[in-house]
Amino acid sequence: MTMSVQGVLFSFVAFLFFWKIIFPVLRIIFLYTVGRRIYSRRNQLKKAGKWAIVTGATDGIGKAYARELAKDGLNIMLISRSQEKLDKVSKEIKDQFHVDTKTVACDFTRTDIYEALEQEINTLPSIACLVNNVGLSYPHFARFSDASFINIEFIRNMINCNVTSMASLTRIVLPRLLKQAGYGSAIINLSSFAGLVPFPYLSLYGASKTFIKQFVQSLIPEVGTSKVYIQAVCPILVATTLSGVKRPRLFAPMPDTFAASALDMLGVEQVTSGYLPHALQAFVLSIHPKVAALAAYITFQKVSKRKRE
């Protein structure tokens, strides 16, 4: 092989490496640093309406979103299952951020809740955003074919909680956002990295999160982005009860850290990891589906082991 041919091959490999690896990494870093300062629509929410609606608002990421939106001056409608927890979070938000709150207790594993829920939502004078956060996961890592807890009731509950709730509330709120005066409102749907790649041993959960991403990407061309911004947020691990991660670290932040970063990415990415370390981690894991599946298996084996201990 001549030196000239070697030089061409080296240049080609170097170009591919830059285009496939270096450029995407630089793009991610740009979006999460400079990009969010330029393109973020977080500050427009308060101009779009007075109220934010947050489901699954008493724990973890949902509670963190509610706190961040209250910090921005929005009144918060908190929707979750436990009235006791709702009252506690409502008081915390009122006392700390001096905004109004409303609480609605409902069980999203049921499907007979939406008429009453729509009536409650219709009492709000204007809506800035809806955060569809409520979700149900596996109690531990398991095979779909032989896990004792995966029965027909569990399947129905997961689909109702993760899929039906998101689609139903979007259907209730979206027409209102399109009709009300002003621009800059948003619908934020919490998906998961488990919805982006094949996710063994959390197969039903991953599939339900894939629905959210697909729904968002299909809905955006129908709605556009000028008046209402629709986003899917796909975190990896956050230190919450649902994930089983007890101690926060760089790749498993506290919910408040994650929610603050994810809200800053509103308007920057339609499908977003929400948090720079997660975005870099997702890029590496998505290079090849088998890498992602293996990493998912190893990571969630550790998490499920901690849950059982």
DOVOGU-420368 format. One line per field, with one value per residue (C-alpha): x negated, y, z negated; residue in one letter; chain; residue number from 1. Coordinates in steps of 0.25 Angstrom, whole numbers, plus 2048, in hexadecimal, padded with zeros to 3 digits. Example, Ala and Ser with C-alpha at 12.3 -4.5 7.8 and 13.67 -1.06 7.14 Angstrom:
east <- 7CF	7C9
north <- 7EE	7FC
up <- 7E1	7E3
aa <- A	S
ch <- A	A
i <- 1	2
This chain:
east <- 800	7FA	7F8	803	80D	80A	80C	819	81E	819	820	82D	82C	829	835	83E	83A	83C	849	84F	848	842	84C	858	851	84E	85C	862	858	85C	86B	86A	861	862	86F	878	874	878	884	88A	899	89A	89B	8A7	8B0	8B4	8B8	8C1	8C9	8CB	8CC	8C3	8C9	8C0	8C4	8BC	8B9	8B6	8A9	89D	89C	8AB	8A9	89C	8A3	8AE	8A4	89C	8A8	8AD	89F	8A2	8AF	8B9	8C5	8C5	8D0	8CB	8D1	8CD	8D3	8D1	8D9	8D0	8C3	8CA	8CD	8BF	8B9	8C3	8C0	8B1	8B2	8BC	8B2	8A5	8AA	8B6	8BF	8CD	8CF	8DA	8DA	8E1	8E1	8E3	8DE	8D8	8D9	8E8	8EF	8FB	8F4	8F3	901	8FF	8F1	8F5	8FF	8F4	8EA	8F5	8F6	8E8	8E8	8DC	8D2	8C3	8BF	8C3	8B8	8BC	8B3	8BB	8B6	8B6	8A9	8A5	8A3	896	88F	897	89A	8A7	8AA	8A9	8A9	8B4	8B8	8BA	8C9	8D4	8D7	8C9	8C8	8D5	8D1	8C4	8CA	8D5	8CA	8BF	8C7	8D6	8D3	8C9	8D2	8DF	8D9	8D3	8E0	8E7	8DD	8D7	8E4	8E4	8D6	8D8	8E4	8E0	8D9	8CA	8BE	8B4	8BC	8B7	8BA	8AF	8B0	8A6	8A1	895	888	88E	898	88C	885	889	88A	88A	890	898	89F	8AD	8A8	89E	8A9	8B3	8A8	8A5	8B4	8B2	8A6	8AD	8BA	8B2	8AA	8B7	8BF	8B5	8B7	8C6	8C5	8B8	8AF	8B3	8BF	8BD	8B0	8B1	8A5	8A1	897	88F	887	87E	87C	881	880	88F	897	89C	88D	888	87C	87A	86D	86C	860	85C	864	86F	872	87C	88A	889	87B	882	88E	887	87E	88A	893	887	887	896	895	887	88A	898	893	888	881	882	875	867	861	86D	86C	85E	861	86C	864	859	864	86B	85F	864	871	86A	861	86D	874	868	866	874	874	867	86C	87A	875	86E	87A	883	879	879	888	889	87E
north <- 800	80D	819	821	816	815	824	824	818	81F	82C	824	81D	82A	831	826	826	835	835	829	82B	839	842	83C	83D	84C	84E	848	851	85D	85B	859	865	870	86A	86A	879	87D	874	870	874	872	881	882	878	883	88C	881	87E	87E	870	863	855	84A	83B	832	83F	83A	833	832	839	83E	845	84B	850	856	85D	863	868	86E	875	87B	881	878	873	864	859	84D	840	833	827	82A	836	836	837	842	84A	849	84D	858	85F	85E	865	86F	872	873	879	881	87C	876	867	85E	84F	844	835	82A	81D	81C	80D	810	815	81B	827	830	837	83C	83F	848	84F	853	857	860	868	86D	87B	878	86D	86F	861	852	849	83A	834	829	81B	80D	804	7F6	7F3	7EC	7E7	7DB	7D3	7D6	7C7	7C2	7CD	7CA	7D9	7DB	7D7	7DD	7E7	7EC	7ED	7F5	7FE	801	804	80D	814	816	817	81A	825	82D	82C	82F	83B	840	83F	847	852	854	85A	864	868	86A	873	87B	889	889	881	878	86E	85F	851	849	83A	832	826	81E	81A	80C	811	814	807	7F8	7F6	7E8	7E4	7F1	7EE	7F2	7FF	802	800	809	814	812	815	823	826	822	829	836	835	832	83D	848	84A	84A	856	85D	863	872	872	866	85E	84F	848	83A	839	82C	82B	81F	81E	828	826	823	818	813	811	80B	814	819	821	82C	82D	833	829	828	836	83B	83D	84C	84D	845	84D	85A	856	84F	85C	864	85A	85E	864	85E	850	849	83C	83E	837	844	843	844	838	830	835	831	823	821	824	81A	810	812	810	801	7FB	7EF	7F8	800	7F3	7ED	7FA	7FA	7EC	7EE	7FB	7F7	7EA	7F2	7FB	7EF	7E8	7F4	7F4	7E6	7E8
up <- 800	804	7FB	803	801	7F2	7F1	7F8	7EF	7E2	7E6	7E9	7DB	7D4	7DB	7D7	7C9	7C8	7CF	7C7	7BA	7B8	7BF	7B7	7AA	7AD	7B1	7A4	79C	7A4	7A2	793	791	79B	7A2	796	793	7A1	7A5	797	796	787	785	78E	786	77C	788	78E	782	772	76F	771	770	76B	769	760	758	74A	74C	755	762	762	754	759	766	75D	755	760	767	75A	759	766	761	766	75E	75D	75F	758	75C	755	74E	73F	73A	72E	736	73F	733	72E	73B	73D	730	733	740	73B	72F	737	744	740	74C	74C	74D	750	74D	754	74E	759	75C	76B	76B	76D	77A	774	76E	77A	77A	76C	76F	77B	772	768	774	779	76D	770	776	77F	781	783	784	781	77C	77E	774	76D	770	76B	76C	768	75A	75E	76B	770	77C	783	785	777	76D	763	761	770	772	77A	76F	76E	77D	77D	772	779	786	77F	777	781	78E	78C	782	78B	797	790	789	796	79D	791	790	79F	7A5	799	79B	7AA	7A8	79C	79F	79F	7A3	79C	795	794	792	78C	78C	784	78C	789	78F	78E	799	7A3	7A3	7A1	792	78E	780	780	78D	78A	783	78F	799	792	792	7A1	7A3	79C	7A5	7B2	7AE	7AC	7B9	7C1	7BA	7BC	7CB	7C8	7BE	7C3	7B8	7B9	7AF	7A7	7A5	7A3	79E	799	78E	78E	781	77D	76E	764	755	752	74C	759	75E	751	752	743	744	74F	758	765	76E	764	75F	755	75B	758	760	76B	76C	76C	778	780	77F	784	790	793	7A2	7A4	7A7	7AA	7A5	79A	790	787	781	787	780	785	793	794	78E	797	7A3	79F	79C	7A9	7B2	7B3	7AE	7A8	7A0	79A	797	790	788	784	780	777	771	76E	768	75E	75B	75A	751	747	747	743	738
aa <- M	T	M	S	V	Q	G	V	L	F	S	F	V	A	F	L	F	F	W	K	I	I	F	P	V	L	R	I	I	F	L	Y	T	V	G	R	R	I	Y	S	R	R	N	Q	L	K	K	A	G	K	W	A	I	V	T	G	A	T	D	G	I	G	K	A	Y	A	R	E	L	A	K	D	G	L	N	I	M	L	I	S	R	S	Q	E	K	L	D	K	V	S	K	E	I	K	D	Q	F	H	V	D	T	K	T	V	A	C	D	F	T	R	T	D	I	Y	E	A	L	E	Q	E	I	N	T	L	P	S	I	A	C	L	V	N	N	V	G	L	S	Y	P	H	F	A	R	F	S	D	A	S	F	I	N	I	E	F	I	R	N	M	I	N	C	N	V	T	S	M	A	S	L	T	R	I	V	L	P	R	L	L	K	Q	A	G	Y	G	S	A	I	I	N	L	S	S	F	A	G	L	V	P	F	P	Y	L	S	L	Y	G	A	S	K	T	F	I	K	Q	F	V	Q	S	L	I	P	E	V	G	T	S	K	V	Y	I	Q	A	V	C	P	I	L	V	A	T	T	L	S	G	V	K	R	P	R	L	F	A	P	M	P	D	T	F	A	A	S	A	L	D	M	L	G	V	E	Q	V	T	S	G	Y	L	P	H	A	L	Q	A	F	V	L	S	I	H	P	K	V	A	A	L	A	A	Y	I	T	F	Q	K	V	S	K	R	K	R	E
ch <- A	A	A	A	A	A	A	A	A	A	A	A	A	A	A	A	A	A	A	A	A	A	A	A	A	A	A	A	A	A	A	A	A	A	A	A	A	A	A	A	A	A	A	A	A	A	A	A	A	A	A	A	A	A	A	A	A	A	A	A	A	A	A	A	A	A	A	A	A	A	A	A	A	A	A	A	A	A	A	A	A	A	A	A	A	A	A	A	A	A	A	A	A	A	A	A	A	A	A	A	A	A	A	A	A	A	A	A	A	A	A	A	A	A	A	A	A	A	A	A	A	A	A	A	A	A	A	A	A	A	A	A	A	A	A	A	A	A	A	A	A	A	A	A	A	A	A	A	A	A	A	A	A	A	A	A	A	A	A	A	A	A	A	A	A	A	A	A	A	A	A	A	A	A	A	A	A	A	A	A	A	A	A	A	A	A	A	A	A	A	A	A	A	A	A	A	A	A	A	A	A	A	A	A	A	A	A	A	A	A	A	A	A	A	A	A	A	A	A	A	A	A	A	A	A	A	A	A	A	A	A	A	A	A	A	A	A	A	A	A	A	A	A	A	A	A	A	A	A	A	A	A	A	A	A	A	A	A	A	A	A	A	A	A	A	A	A	A	A	A	A	A	A	A	A	A	A	A	A	A	A	A	A	A	A	A	A	A	A	A	A	A	A	A	A	A	A	A	A	A	A	A	A	A	A	A	A	A	A
i <- 1	2	3	4	5	6	7	8	9	10	11	12	13	14	15	16	17	18	19	20	21	22	23	24	25	26	27	28	29	30	31	32	33	34	35	36	37	38	39	40	41	42	43	44	45	46	47	48	49	50	51	52	53	54	55	56	57	58	59	60	61	62	63	64	65	66	67	68	69	70	71	72	73	74	75	76	77	78	79	80	81	82	83	84	85	86	87	88	89	90	91	92	93	94	95	96	97	98	99	100	101	102	103	104	105	106	107	108	109	110	111	112	113	114	115	116	117	118	119	120	121	122	123	124	125	126	127	128	129	130	131	132	133	134	135	136	137	138	139	140	141	142	143	144	145	146	147	148	149	150	151	152	153	154	155	156	157	158	159	160	161	162	163	164	165	166	167	168	169	170	171	172	173	174	175	176	177	178	179	180	181	182	183	184	185	186	187	188	189	190	191	192	193	194	195	196	197	198	199	200	201	202	203	204	205	206	207	208	209	210	211	212	213	214	215	216	217	218	219	220	221	222	223	224	225	226	227	228	229	230	231	232	233	234	235	236	237	238	239	240	241	242	243	244	245	246	247	248	249	250	251	252	253	254	255	256	257	258	259	260	261	262	263	264	265	266	267	268	269	270	271	272	273	274	275	276	277	278	279	280	281	282	283	284	285	286	287	288	289	290	291	292	293	294	295	296	297	298	299	300	301	302	303	304	305	306	307	308	309
